[in-house]
Amino acid sequence: MEYFVVHGPGDVQGEPVSHGDEYGGFVMDCYAVDEDGRLRYDSAFFSRPKGCDKSGLGARIGLFEAFGPCRFDGWAEGGEVYEDPWGLGFRYEYAAGEPMGRPVRVPYLRIMATEEGQTGNVYDTIHFNLTDEASRLSQIPGVDPGLTKINLPDGGEITPSTASSSSKDGGKETWVCFDETHLYNTPELRRMYATVTRNLRKRKKGAGTWYLETTTMFAPGQDSVAERTYEEAEAIREGKKKRGRARLLYDHRYGVCRDLKNEDDLRAALLDAYGDAMEWMDLETLVDDFYDLRNDAADGKRYFLNSRTSSSDAWMDPDAWEVCRRPEEIAPDDLVTLGFDGSIRDDATALTACRVSDGHLQLLGCWEKPEGPEGEDWQVDREAVDAAVARAFDRYEVCGFYCDPPHWQDYVDRWTSDFGEVLQVNATQSRPLEWWTNRPTAMEHALDRFVEAVDDSALSYAGTDKADDEAPFSKLGATLTRHVVNAKRRPNGRNHMGIGKEHQKSPKKIDAAMSAVLAYECRADAVAAGITKRKKRSSKLVAF
């Protein structure tokens, strides 16, 4: 790519291409192979802020797919040489053990655009490289570059496509680029995406078909293709996918700035978001954009921090919540409170612990209805939930346990009988575990307390970076985050505010968020009662 390709139309038109570690690393990940030489990924998702040359990267990969040695051709013994077949001077000698490459046989590339009459930045850059006299690629014989289709020398083509034309071909594609998938938010565009990705499966195994999505952060609630891919990645990370292999390469870089009024924090967040791309961006211009009163701050976070924003009725600011994440488990024998929110079928059931000393939360378990056929006639495994509660009392020093009783009254009664005597914090004197969430005033106060604690970083939660799936609490931390971000503000009785799903039948659950609120509310009552320390395991907890 660096030898043959130049930048397309724009400020750096015709200049050589260079990749740093970040972009070069993504390209190498796209072409990673397993021990059999098969591509590890059949789709790749590249999410960066505005101005990061995402379309340019898509064009470079597309040109490599059309002309380069982009499919596995055996393991090198050492000394084998690849030379471009056009005599344009490219030469590479393989080291022993490297995977060697060959071109795709009859490559068909489709470059998707969102609007009729537009070819898009990716296709424009490809076309420029094949027509500009200063570009090496323009010297390849037999290429017929047109404005609506590029015919390749030995068969195959590169075609820009829109929703109306995406299903007219018979599904010959070997590679597809979907540029700016946060804009694929209409039924027609979503159908286009589904049709074209299905077409890729029609080529034989040796073609190694795959596709690339490039995007900036989606607007929440629009059900764009980018939002769906984000949810797919989260499901993979949380271990929710029980069938099929995870063959999605997901690369999302973003910056977190909880207080946009703090210029130093904003600059640091922009540097995080842009990474290698900051080499050609003007940091101060980006900062000025946030403080231009004509611009919307939420749009700035999406476009320039590539950060998830909130819908107008969102309960929690995602950046404020992200700042509270800490890669720390609650230790055995720590003094904790528990929160429980349960369901039977369509909603989730969740159990959360909160360390009394500092308000550190950890989701201990979440039982959700699986998606697809496995969700038919599904019911929560009540015995597994009961066992998780018993493990929590065995592992930690539990001083309080608040449960929302509906659908679980018999179990709450049993837990009261089994564990009630050791609890020092009671929801009520007669019903120490029952904390009913259908009380508008109490629920609003608990929710307000929780949000204020997040805003002030007075609480934290156990979770790890998105790239780390090793720690057992990592997936549960991602689940808790998903439920917290899913929650919407909803009227709760007269003049009170609660939380709920986006709509009654929404598959986006919030139950782990509710269990965290209950655990934190119980912790607040423990602190108010002076129960902040513990003695030896065998000792009774007392107020200090």
C-alpha positions as CSV (number, residue, x, y, z in Angstrom):
1,M,0.0,0.0,0.0
2,E,2.7,2.5,0.9
3,Y,4.6,1.7,-2.3
4,F,1.8,1.9,-4.8
5,V,-1.0,4.1,-3.3
6,V,-1.2,7.9,-3.0
7,H,-3.8,10.0,-1.2
8,G,-6.9,10.8,-3.2
9,P,-8.8,14.1,-3.7
10,G,-8.2,16.6,-0.9
11,D,-5.5,18.6,0.8
12,V,-2.9,15.9,0.4
13,Q,-3.9,14.7,-3.0
14,G,-1.2,12.7,-4.8
15,E,1.1,12.6,-1.7
16,P,2.6,9.2,-0.7
17,V,0.8,7.1,1.9
18,S,2.4,6.2,5.2
19,H,1.0,4.1,8.1
20,G,2.0,4.3,11.7
21,D,1.7,1.5,14.2
22,E,-1.9,2.1,14.8
23,Y,-3.2,2.0,11.2
24,G,-0.6,-0.6,10.1
25,G,-1.6,-2.8,13.1
26,F,-5.2,-2.6,12.0
27,V,-4.4,-3.7,8.5
28,M,-2.3,-6.6,9.8
29,D,-5.2,-7.7,12.0
30,C,-7.5,-7.6,9.0
31,Y,-5.2,-10.2,7.2
32,A,-4.4,-12.3,10.2
33,V,-4.7,-16.0,9.4
34,D,-5.1,-19.2,11.4
35,E,-2.9,-22.3,11.3
36,D,-4.6,-23.4,8.1
37,G,-4.1,-20.0,6.4
38,R,-7.7,-19.0,6.7
39,L,-8.5,-15.4,7.4
40,R,-9.4,-15.1,11.1
41,Y,-12.0,-12.4,10.5
42,D,-14.8,-12.1,7.9
43,S,-15.7,-8.6,8.9
44,A,-13.8,-5.6,10.3
45,F,-15.1,-2.5,12.0
46,F,-12.9,0.6,12.1
47,S,-14.3,3.5,14.2
48,R,-12.5,6.8,14.4
49,P,-13.4,10.5,14.8
50,K,-13.9,12.8,11.9
51,G,-10.8,13.6,9.9
52,C,-8.9,10.3,10.6
53,D,-8.7,9.2,6.9
54,K,-11.1,6.3,7.4
55,S,-12.2,6.4,3.8
56,G,-8.6,6.6,2.6
57,L,-7.8,3.5,4.6
58,G,-10.8,1.8,3.0
59,A,-9.6,2.7,-0.5
60,R,-6.0,1.4,0.2
61,I,-7.4,-1.9,1.4
62,G,-9.7,-2.0,-1.6
63,L,-6.8,-1.5,-4.0
64,F,-4.8,-4.2,-2.2
65,E,-7.8,-6.5,-2.6
66,A,-8.0,-5.7,-6.3
67,F,-4.3,-6.0,-7.2
68,G,-2.2,-7.2,-4.3
69,P,-1.2,-10.6,-2.9
70,C,-4.0,-10.5,-0.3
71,R,-4.8,-14.2,0.1
72,F,-2.9,-17.0,1.7
73,D,-0.6,-19.0,-0.6
74,G,1.4,-21.3,1.8
75,W,4.1,-20.8,4.5
76,A,7.5,-19.6,3.4
77,E,10.6,-21.7,3.9
78,G,12.6,-18.5,3.5
79,G,14.0,-16.8,0.4
80,E,10.8,-16.9,-1.7
81,V,10.3,-13.6,-3.5
82,Y,7.1,-11.7,-4.5
83,E,7.5,-9.2,-7.3
84,D,4.7,-7.2,-8.8
85,P,3.6,-8.7,-12.2
86,W,3.7,-5.4,-14.0
87,G,7.4,-4.6,-13.6
88,L,6.8,-1.5,-11.5
89,G,9.6,-2.2,-9.1
90,F,8.0,-3.8,-6.0
91,R,9.9,-6.7,-4.5
92,Y,9.5,-8.6,-1.2
93,E,11.5,-11.5,0.1
94,Y,9.8,-13.8,2.6
95,A,11.4,-14.9,5.8
96,A,11.0,-18.5,7.0
97,G,7.6,-19.1,8.5
98,E,5.9,-16.1,7.0
99,P,2.5,-16.5,5.3
100,M,3.0,-15.9,1.5
101,G,0.4,-14.1,-0.5
102,R,-1.4,-14.4,-3.9
103,P,-4.0,-12.2,-5.6
104,V,-7.7,-13.0,-5.5
105,R,-8.9,-14.8,-8.6
106,V,-11.3,-12.6,-10.4
107,P,-11.9,-10.0,-7.6
108,Y,-15.2,-8.3,-7.4
109,L,-15.2,-5.3,-5.1
110,R,-18.3,-3.3,-4.1
111,I,-17.9,0.2,-2.6
112,M,-21.2,1.1,-0.9
113,A,-22.5,4.7,-0.9
114,T,-25.6,6.0,1.0
115,E,-27.1,8.3,-1.6
116,E,-28.0,8.0,-5.2
117,G,-25.7,9.8,-7.6
118,Q,-22.7,9.6,-5.3
119,T,-19.7,7.2,-5.5
120,G,-18.3,8.1,-2.1
121,N,-14.8,9.0,-0.9
122,V,-13.5,5.4,-1.0
123,Y,-14.3,4.9,-4.7
124,D,-13.1,8.4,-5.6
125,T,-9.7,7.7,-4.1
126,I,-9.5,4.3,-5.9
127,H,-10.4,6.0,-9.2
128,F,-7.9,8.7,-8.6
129,N,-5.1,6.2,-8.1
130,L,-5.9,4.4,-11.3
131,T,-6.2,7.5,-13.4
132,D,-3.6,10.0,-12.1
133,E,-0.5,9.8,-14.2
134,A,1.8,10.3,-11.2
135,S,0.4,7.2,-9.5
136,R,2.2,3.9,-10.1
137,L,-1.2,2.1,-10.1
138,S,-2.2,4.1,-13.2
139,Q,0.5,2.2,-15.1
140,I,-1.1,-1.2,-14.7
141,P,-2.0,-2.4,-18.1
142,G,-5.6,-3.5,-19.0
143,V,-7.4,-1.5,-16.3
144,D,-10.5,0.3,-17.6
145,P,-11.3,2.9,-14.9
146,G,-14.8,4.5,-15.4
147,L,-16.8,6.8,-13.2
148,T,-19.4,4.1,-12.5
149,K,-17.3,1.0,-12.8
150,I,-13.7,-0.1,-13.0
151,N,-12.9,-3.2,-15.1
152,L,-9.9,-5.2,-13.9
153,P,-7.3,-6.7,-16.2
154,D,-8.0,-10.4,-15.7
155,G,-11.7,-10.2,-15.1
156,G,-13.5,-8.8,-12.1
157,E,-14.5,-5.2,-11.3
158,I,-14.7,-2.4,-8.7
159,T,-18.2,-1.0,-8.5
160,P,-19.7,1.8,-6.5
161,S,-23.2,0.9,-5.3
162,T,-26.2,2.3,-3.6
163,A,-29.3,0.9,-2.0
164,S,-31.3,0.7,-5.2
165,S,-28.6,-1.2,-7.1
166,S,-27.1,-3.4,-4.4
167,S,-29.2,-6.4,-5.2
168,K,-29.0,-6.3,-9.0
169,D,-25.8,-8.4,-9.1
170,G,-25.7,-12.1,-8.6
171,G,-23.5,-12.0,-5.5
172,K,-20.0,-12.3,-6.9
173,E,-18.3,-10.0,-4.3
174,T,-15.0,-10.9,-2.8
175,W,-14.7,-7.8,-0.7
176,V,-17.1,-4.9,0.3
177,C,-16.5,-1.6,1.9
178,F,-19.3,0.0,3.8
179,D,-18.2,3.6,4.5
180,E,-19.7,5.7,7.3
181,T,-22.1,3.0,8.6
182,H,-23.5,5.4,11.3
183,L,-25.4,6.8,8.4
184,Y,-27.0,3.5,7.5
185,N,-30.0,4.2,9.6
186,T,-33.0,3.7,7.3
187,P,-34.9,0.5,6.4
188,E,-33.6,0.6,2.8
189,L,-30.0,1.0,3.9
190,R,-30.2,-1.7,6.5
191,R,-31.7,-4.0,3.8
192,M,-28.9,-3.1,1.5
193,Y,-26.3,-4.0,4.1
194,A,-28.0,-7.4,4.8
195,T,-28.3,-8.2,1.1
196,V,-24.7,-7.4,0.2
197,T,-23.2,-9.3,3.3
198,R,-25.3,-12.3,2.4
199,N,-23.9,-12.1,-1.2
200,L,-20.3,-12.5,0.2
201,R,-21.1,-16.0,1.4
202,K,-21.9,-17.1,-2.2
203,R,-18.2,-17.2,-3.3
204,K,-16.3,-20.4,-2.7
205,K,-14.2,-20.8,0.4
206,G,-10.9,-20.1,-1.4
207,A,-12.0,-16.5,-2.2
208,G,-11.7,-15.6,1.5
209,T,-14.5,-13.0,1.3
210,W,-14.8,-10.4,4.0
211,Y,-16.0,-6.8,4.4
212,L,-15.0,-3.6,6.1
213,E,-17.1,-1.0,7.9
214,T,-15.7,2.4,8.6
215,T,-17.6,4.8,10.8
216,T,-17.7,7.6,13.3
217,M,-19.7,7.1,16.5
218,F,-23.4,6.5,15.8
219,A,-26.3,8.6,17.2
220,P,-28.0,6.4,19.9
221,G,-31.4,5.1,19.1
222,Q,-31.3,5.3,15.3
223,D,-30.7,1.6,14.9
224,S,-27.9,2.2,12.4
225,V,-25.7,-0.5,11.1
226,A,-22.9,0.9,13.2
227,E,-25.0,0.7,16.3
228,R,-25.9,-2.9,15.5
229,T,-22.3,-3.8,15.0
230,Y,-21.4,-2.2,18.3
231,E,-24.1,-4.3,20.0
232,E,-22.7,-7.4,18.3
233,A,-19.2,-6.6,19.6
234,E,-20.6,-6.1,23.1
235,A,-22.5,-9.5,22.9
236,I,-19.3,-11.2,21.9
237,R,-17.3,-9.6,24.7
238,E,-19.9,-10.5,27.3
239,G,-20.1,-14.1,26.2
240,K,-23.7,-13.8,25.2
241,K,-23.2,-15.4,21.8
242,K,-23.6,-19.1,22.3
243,R,-23.6,-20.2,18.7
244,G,-21.2,-19.7,15.8
245,R,-17.7,-18.3,15.9
246,A,-16.8,-14.7,16.7
247,R,-15.1,-13.5,13.5
248,L,-15.6,-9.8,13.9
249,L,-12.5,-7.5,14.1
250,Y,-13.7,-4.6,16.2
251,D,-11.4,-1.5,16.5
252,H,-13.1,1.5,18.2
253,R,-10.9,4.3,19.4
254,Y,-12.4,7.1,21.5
255,G,-11.7,9.7,24.1
256,V,-13.5,10.3,27.4
257,C,-14.0,13.8,28.8
258,R,-16.6,14.0,31.5
259,D,-16.3,17.8,31.9
260,L,-16.1,19.6,28.6
261,K,-15.5,22.9,30.4
262,N,-12.1,21.7,31.4
263,E,-9.8,22.5,28.4
264,D,-6.9,20.4,29.6
265,D,-9.2,17.3,30.0
266,L,-10.7,18.0,26.6
267,R,-7.2,18.2,24.9
268,A,-6.2,14.9,26.6
269,A,-9.4,13.2,25.4
270,L,-8.9,14.5,21.8
271,L,-5.4,13.1,21.8
272,D,-6.7,9.8,23.0
273,A,-9.4,9.7,20.3
274,Y,-7.2,10.7,17.4
275,G,-4.1,8.7,18.1
276,D,-1.8,8.6,15.1
277,A,-4.2,10.8,13.2
278,M,-3.4,13.8,15.4
279,E,-0.3,14.1,13.2
280,W,-2.4,15.8,10.5
281,M,-5.1,17.4,12.8
282,D,-5.0,20.8,14.4
283,L,-5.7,20.2,18.1
284,E,-6.6,23.8,19.0
285,T,-9.1,24.0,16.1
286,L,-10.8,20.9,17.5
287,V,-10.9,22.5,21.0
288,D,-12.3,25.7,19.6
289,D,-15.1,23.8,17.9
290,F,-16.4,22.5,21.3
291,Y,-16.7,26.0,22.6
292,D,-18.4,27.5,19.5
293,L,-21.9,28.2,20.8
294,R,-23.3,27.5,17.4
295,N,-22.3,23.8,17.7
296,D,-24.0,21.1,19.7
297,A,-21.8,19.6,22.4
298,A,-23.3,16.1,21.9
299,D,-22.4,16.2,18.2
300,G,-18.9,17.3,19.2
301,K,-18.5,14.3,21.4
302,R,-19.7,12.0,18.6
303,Y,-17.7,13.5,15.8
304,F,-14.4,14.5,17.4
305,L,-14.2,12.3,20.6
306,N,-15.9,9.4,18.8
307,S,-17.5,8.8,22.2
308,R,-20.9,7.4,22.8
309,T,-23.5,10.1,23.5
310,S,-26.8,10.0,25.3
311,S,-30.3,10.3,23.9
312,S,-32.4,13.1,25.3
313,D,-34.1,10.8,27.8
314,A,-31.0,8.9,28.8
315,W,-30.6,8.3,32.6
316,M,-26.8,8.2,32.7
317,D,-24.0,10.1,30.8
318,P,-21.8,7.3,29.3
319,D,-18.6,9.3,29.8
320,A,-19.3,10.0,33.5
321,W,-20.0,6.3,34.0
322,E,-16.8,5.3,32.1
323,V,-14.7,7.4,34.4
324,C,-15.9,5.4,37.3
325,R,-14.6,2.1,35.9
326,R,-11.8,0.4,37.9
327,P,-10.1,-2.9,37.2
328,E,-10.5,-4.2,40.7
329,E,-12.5,-7.1,42.1
330,I,-14.1,-6.9,45.6
331,A,-11.9,-9.0,47.8
332,P,-13.2,-12.0,49.8
333,D,-14.4,-11.1,53.3
334,D,-14.9,-7.4,52.3
335,L,-17.9,-5.8,54.0
336,V,-20.5,-5.4,51.3
337,T,-24.2,-4.8,50.6
338,L,-26.1,-6.6,47.9
339,G,-28.8,-5.5,45.5
340,F,-31.1,-7.9,43.6
341,D,-33.6,-7.2,40.7
342,G,-35.3,-10.3,39.4
343,S,-37.5,-11.4,36.5
344,I,-38.7,-14.7,35.1
345,R,-38.8,-14.7,31.3
346,D,-38.4,-11.6,29.1
347,D,-36.4,-9.3,31.4
348,A,-33.1,-10.1,33.1
349,T,-32.2,-11.0,36.7
350,A,-29.2,-9.4,38.3
351,L,-27.2,-9.5,41.6
352,T,-24.8,-6.8,42.5
353,A,-22.4,-6.2,45.4
354,C,-21.3,-2.9,46.8
355,R,-18.3,-2.5,49.1
356,V,-19.3,-0.4,52.0
357,S,-15.9,1.3,52.6
358,D,-15.8,3.1,49.2
359,G,-18.9,2.3,47.2
360,H,-17.1,0.0,44.7
361,L,-19.7,-2.0,42.8
362,Q,-19.3,-5.4,41.2
363,L,-22.0,-7.3,39.2
364,L,-21.9,-10.8,40.5
365,G,-24.4,-12.4,38.1
366,C,-26.8,-11.5,35.3
367,W,-29.2,-14.0,33.8
368,E,-30.7,-12.7,30.5
369,K,-33.0,-14.2,27.9
370,P,-30.8,-15.3,25.0
371,E,-31.5,-13.9,21.6
372,G,-32.7,-16.1,18.7
373,P,-34.1,-19.6,18.9
374,E,-32.5,-20.3,22.3
375,G,-34.7,-17.6,23.8
376,E,-37.9,-19.5,23.0
377,D,-39.7,-20.6,26.1
378,W,-36.7,-19.5,28.2
379,Q,-36.9,-19.0,31.9
380,V,-34.3,-17.9,34.3
381,D,-32.5,-20.7,36.2
382,R,-33.8,-19.9,39.6
383,E,-31.5,-22.5,41.3
384,A,-28.5,-20.8,39.7
385,V,-29.6,-17.5,41.1
386,D,-30.2,-19.0,44.5
387,A,-26.7,-20.5,44.4
388,A,-25.1,-17.2,43.5
389,V,-26.8,-15.5,46.5
390,A,-25.5,-18.2,48.8
391,R,-22.0,-17.8,47.3
392,A,-22.1,-14.1,47.9
393,F,-22.9,-14.6,51.6
394,D,-20.1,-17.2,51.9
395,R,-17.5,-15.1,50.1
396,Y,-18.2,-11.6,51.5
397,E,-19.2,-10.1,54.9
398,V,-22.8,-9.1,53.9
399,C,-24.4,-6.5,56.2
400,G,-27.4,-5.6,54.0
401,F,-29.4,-7.1,51.1
402,Y,-32.1,-5.1,49.2
403,C,-34.3,-7.1,46.9
404,D,-37.2,-6.0,44.6
405,P,-39.6,-8.9,45.5
406,P,-42.0,-9.3,42.5
407,H,-41.7,-12.7,40.9
408,W,-39.2,-13.8,43.6
409,Q,-41.2,-13.5,46.8
410,D,-40.7,-17.2,47.8
411,Y,-37.0,-16.9,47.3
412,V,-36.8,-13.5,49.1
413,D,-38.6,-15.2,52.1
414,R,-36.1,-18.0,52.0
415,W,-33.2,-15.7,51.9
416,T,-34.7,-13.7,54.8
417,S,-34.9,-17.0,56.8
418,D,-31.4,-18.1,55.8
419,F,-29.5,-14.8,56.1
420,G,-31.7,-12.3,57.8
421,E,-30.2,-12.7,61.2
422,V,-26.7,-11.6,60.1
423,L,-27.9,-8.5,58.4
424,Q,-27.4,-5.2,60.2
425,V,-29.2,-3.1,57.6
426,N,-32.9,-3.7,57.1
427,A,-35.3,-2.4,54.4
428,T,-38.0,-2.6,57.0
429,Q,-38.1,-4.2,60.5
430,S,-40.5,-6.9,59.5
431,R,-39.2,-7.4,55.9
432,P,-35.5,-6.8,56.1
433,L,-34.8,-7.7,52.4
434,E,-37.8,-6.2,50.6
435,W,-37.1,-2.9,49.0
436,W,-40.0,-2.3,46.6
437,T,-39.0,-0.2,43.5
438,N,-42.6,0.7,42.8
439,R,-42.5,3.5,45.5
440,P,-42.0,6.7,43.4
441,T,-40.5,8.9,46.1
442,A,-38.0,6.4,47.5
443,M,-37.1,5.2,44.0
444,E,-36.4,8.7,42.8
445,H,-34.2,9.5,45.8
446,A,-32.2,6.3,45.3
447,L,-31.7,7.0,41.6
448,D,-30.7,10.6,42.3
449,R,-28.2,9.4,44.9
450,F,-26.7,7.0,42.4
451,V,-26.3,9.6,39.6
452,E,-24.8,12.2,41.9
453,A,-22.3,9.6,43.1
454,V,-21.3,8.9,39.5
455,D,-21.0,12.6,38.7
456,D,-18.8,13.1,41.7
457,S,-16.8,9.8,41.2
458,A,-18.0,8.8,44.7
459,L,-18.6,5.3,43.5
460,S,-16.8,3.0,41.1
461,Y,-17.5,-0.3,39.4
462,A,-15.4,-3.4,38.6
463,G,-14.6,-3.4,34.9
464,T,-11.7,-3.6,32.5
465,D,-10.7,-2.0,29.2
466,K,-12.7,-3.2,26.2
467,A,-9.7,-5.2,24.9
468,D,-9.3,-7.2,28.1
469,D,-11.6,-10.3,28.2
470,E,-9.5,-12.4,30.6
471,A,-10.7,-11.2,34.0
472,P,-13.9,-13.0,35.0
473,F,-15.4,-9.7,36.2
474,S,-14.6,-8.0,32.8
475,K,-17.6,-9.4,31.0
476,L,-19.9,-8.7,33.9
477,G,-18.6,-5.2,34.1
478,A,-19.4,-4.7,30.4
479,T,-22.9,-6.1,31.1
480,L,-23.5,-3.7,33.9
481,T,-22.4,-0.8,31.7
482,R,-24.7,-1.9,28.9
483,H,-27.7,-2.0,31.3
484,V,-26.8,1.4,32.8
485,V,-26.5,3.0,29.4
486,N,-29.7,1.4,28.2
487,A,-31.7,2.9,31.0
488,K,-34.1,5.8,30.1
489,R,-35.7,8.4,32.4
490,R,-39.4,7.7,32.7
491,P,-42.2,9.3,34.7
492,N,-42.9,7.3,37.9
493,G,-46.1,8.4,39.6
494,R,-47.1,12.0,39.9
495,N,-44.2,14.4,39.7
496,H,-41.6,11.7,40.2
497,M,-38.9,10.3,37.8
498,G,-37.8,6.7,37.5
499,I,-36.0,4.6,34.9
500,G,-37.2,2.1,32.4
501,K,-36.4,0.5,29.0
502,E,-36.7,2.5,25.8
503,H,-40.1,0.7,25.3
504,Q,-41.9,-2.1,27.0
505,K,-40.8,-4.9,24.6
506,S,-37.3,-3.6,24.0
507,P,-34.6,-6.3,24.2
508,K,-32.2,-3.7,25.7
509,K,-32.2,-4.7,29.4
510,I,-31.7,-2.4,32.5
511,D,-32.1,-4.9,35.4
512,A,-28.4,-4.9,36.3
513,A,-28.5,-1.1,36.6
514,M,-31.5,-1.5,39.0
515,S,-29.6,-4.1,41.1
516,A,-26.6,-1.7,41.3
517,V,-28.9,1.1,42.5
518,L,-30.4,-1.1,45.2
519,A,-26.9,-2.3,46.4
520,Y,-25.7,1.3,46.5
521,E,-28.8,2.4,48.4
522,C,-28.3,-0.3,50.9
523,R,-24.7,0.8,51.3
524,A,-25.9,4.4,51.9
525,D,-28.1,3.1,54.7
526,A,-25.2,1.1,56.2
527,V,-23.0,4.2,56.2
528,A,-25.8,6.3,57.8
529,A,-26.1,3.7,60.5
530,G,-22.3,3.8,61.1
531,I,-21.7,0.3,59.8
532,T,-18.5,0.9,57.9
533,K,-16.0,-1.6,59.3
534,R,-15.9,-5.3,60.0
535,K,-14.3,-7.4,62.7
536,K,-13.2,-11.0,62.3
537,R,-15.2,-13.3,60.1
538,S,-16.8,-15.0,63.1
539,S,-17.6,-11.7,64.9
540,K,-20.9,-9.9,64.7
541,L,-20.9,-6.6,62.9
542,V,-21.4,-3.5,65.1
543,A,-21.8,0.2,64.5
544,F,-18.7,2.4,65.1
